[in-house]
Amino acid sequence: MLLVAVAATDMAVLRRTAPGPALVPLLVVVVLVAASSGTVTMAALGDEPRISPRTLGTACYASVRRWWLGLLNLALLGITLVLVNQAPLLGLAVLPGCTLFVVRRNSHAMLTTVAPAADLVVSHAHRDPVGAQA
């Protein structure tokens, strides 16, 4: 998320300078990829609590490869943020849980298509208490 803040600050400073028209679209792409890969990485942390550079690279690759799901995740999170801001009691009662469920499932779908099972664990099979007793 630090990369998002730095790139957004650079966009604000560079937009009225001479190289601004060439650099601002690049910085917009950097912000979108960084925000999307951060969301996917946080979803991957639910499956495997240890984070490695390979996990970060896989999340970034998944965000670029399945860009429509990444944009959908960011749009859902943004809409939920606006709705919770406008109607806090109603918004906090229902929306965050539904949105986080959809974002988690989308991120899981993004990761399972690009990550081999040996490199990144993305299933809950190792936490199944019923299967462990049998």
C-alpha positions, -999 to 999 in steps of 0.1 A, spaced: 0 0 0 30 22 4 36 20 -34 0 32 -40 6 62 -18 39 71 -34 26 67 -69 -6 88 -61 16 115 -47 38 114 -78 7 117 -100 -5 148 -80 29 165 -84 37 155 -120 3 161 -136 10 197 -145 47 193 -155 61 188 -189 66 149 -186 32 146 -168 11 135 -198 36 106 -204 41 96 -168 6 99 -153 -10 70 -172 20 48 -162 15 58 -126 -23 50 -128 -14 15 -140 11 12 -111 -15 22 -86 -41 -2 -100 -17 -32 -101 -3 -24 -66 -37 -21 -51 -50 -53 -68 -20 -74 -59 -21 -62 -23 -57 -74 -21 -48 -107 -37 -19 -111 -13 -41 -104 17 -64 -131 5 -35 -155 1 -25 -148 37 -57 -165 48 -45 -198 33 -8 -196 41 2 -172 68 39 -171 58 45 -146 30 74 -149 7 87 -130 -24 73 -159 -45 38 -152 -30 41 -115 -38 52 -122 -73 24 -147 -78 -2 -122 -66 12 -95 -89 11 -119 -119 -24 -130 -110 -35 -94 -108 -22 -87 -143 -33 -120 -158 -69 -118 -144 -72 -80 -145 -110 -80 -148 -113 -97 -115 -88 -74 -99 -108 -43 -111 -140 -59 -100 -125 -64 -65 -113 -28 -63 -147 -15 -76 -166 -36 -50 -143 -24 -22 -147 13 -33 -185 10 -36 -187 -6 -2 -165 22 13 -187 49 -2 -219 32 10 -206 26 45 -195 62 46 -230 74 36 -251 51 58 -228 37 85 -254 17 105 -269 0 75 -236 -4 56 -217 -19 85 -245 -44 92 -245 -61 58 -221 -48 31 -185 -55 44 -192 -92 50 -207 -97 16 -181 -77 -2 -152 -94 16 -167 -128 7 -168 -119 -30 -133 -104 -30 -119 -134 -12 -135 -158 -37 -123 -137 -67 -88 -136 -53 -89 -173 -47 -99 -178 -83 -71 -156 -95 -45 -175 -75 -56 -210 -84 -53 -203 -121 -17 -191 -119 -2 -209 -89 7 -245 -89 -4 -264 -58 32 -270 -47 42 -234 -48 13 -217 -31 -13 -234 -9 -47 -220 -18 -71 -245 -4 -85 -252 31 -79 -290 28 -52 -289 54 -76 -273 80 -105 -298 76 -112 -310 111 -136 -338 99 -110 -352 74 -83 -352 101 -103 -374 124 -112 -400 98 
